[in-house]
C-alpha cells in the first residue's frame, strides 16, 4: 500500500482529475471521493511520509504543504476518513487534527471543495487553511 505524492502547485488539477474520473464512473454522483486534511505538527516529515506509505492505498493521492497534508481518497466517505484518522493517531500515538469534505456533496469544483475544507478545518480544528486559496487560484 502506498499513496502517490503530488505537488501542492498541482492540487487543483488533481481535484479536477478526480472530479472527471468520478463523473465518468459514478452516474449516481454519490460521495465519489473525499479530501482529508491532517496537521502533522510536531512529527518529522520523513517519519510521516514513511508511515503514510504503509497506511494509504495506491489509489490515494497525497499533497504536502509545510506540516499540512491533504489526501484525496477515491470511494471514501467521511466515515472512512474518520477510520484513516484513527489509524494515524494509533500509528503516531498522538491526536491528529483533521477535517474532511466529500465530492459532490461539499462542492462541485476545486474552488468550492477548497472553500468547504477551509470552513470545516476552521470549525473542527481551529486551523485556518488560507493556503487553499492560492491552490484554488493556480492555473492548470
SULZIZI-V75945 format. One record per residue. RES is the residue in one letter. SS is DSSP state (helix for helix, strand for strand, loop for the rest). Layout:
# SULZIZI-V75945
res=RES ss=SS
res=RES ss=SS
This chain:
# SULZIZI-V75945
res=X ss=loop
res=X ss=loop
res=X ss=loop
res=X ss=strand
res=X ss=strand
res=X ss=strand
res=X ss=loop
res=X ss=helix
res=X ss=helix
res=X ss=helix
res=X ss=helix
res=X ss=helix
res=X ss=helix
res=X ss=helix
res=X ss=helix
res=X ss=helix
res=X ss=helix
res=X ss=helix
res=X ss=helix
res=X ss=helix
res=X ss=helix
res=X ss=helix
res=X ss=helix
res=X ss=helix
res=X ss=helix
res=X ss=loop
res=X ss=loop
res=X ss=loop
res=X ss=loop
res=X ss=loop
res=X ss=loop
res=X ss=loop
res=X ss=strand
res=X ss=strand
res=X ss=strand
res=X ss=strand
res=X ss=strand
res=X ss=strand
res=X ss=strand
res=X ss=loop
res=X ss=loop
res=X ss=loop
res=X ss=loop
res=X ss=loop
res=X ss=helix
res=X ss=helix
res=X ss=helix
res=X ss=helix
res=X ss=helix
res=X ss=helix
res=X ss=helix
res=X ss=helix
res=X ss=helix
res=X ss=helix
res=X ss=helix
res=X ss=loop
res=X ss=loop
res=X ss=loop
res=X ss=loop
res=X ss=loop
res=X ss=strand
res=X ss=strand
res=X ss=strand
res=X ss=strand
res=X ss=strand
res=X ss=loop
res=X ss=loop
res=X ss=strand
res=X ss=strand
res=X ss=strand
res=X ss=strand
res=X ss=strand
res=X ss=strand
res=X ss=strand
res=X ss=loop
res=X ss=loop
res=X ss=loop
res=X ss=helix
res=X ss=helix
res=X ss=helix
res=X ss=helix
res=X ss=helix
res=X ss=helix
res=X ss=helix
res=X ss=helix
res=X ss=helix
res=X ss=helix
res=X ss=helix
res=X ss=helix
res=X ss=helix
res=X ss=helix
res=X ss=helix
res=X ss=loop
res=X ss=loop
res=X ss=loop
res=X ss=loop
res=X ss=strand
res=X ss=strand
res=X ss=strand
res=X ss=strand
res=X ss=strand
res=X ss=strand
res=X ss=strand
res=X ss=strand
res=X ss=loop
res=X ss=loop
res=X ss=strand
res=X ss=loop
res=X ss=loop
res=X ss=helix
res=X ss=helix
res=X ss=helix
res=X ss=helix
res=X ss=helix
res=X ss=helix
res=X ss=helix
res=X ss=helix
res=X ss=helix
res=X ss=helix
res=X ss=helix
res=X ss=helix
res=X ss=helix
res=X ss=helix
res=X ss=helix
res=X ss=helix
res=X ss=loop
res=X ss=loop
res=X ss=loop
res=X ss=loop
res=X ss=loop
res=X ss=helix
res=X ss=helix
res=X ss=helix
res=X ss=helix
res=X ss=helix
res=X ss=helix
res=X ss=loop
res=X ss=loop
res=X ss=loop
res=X ss=loop
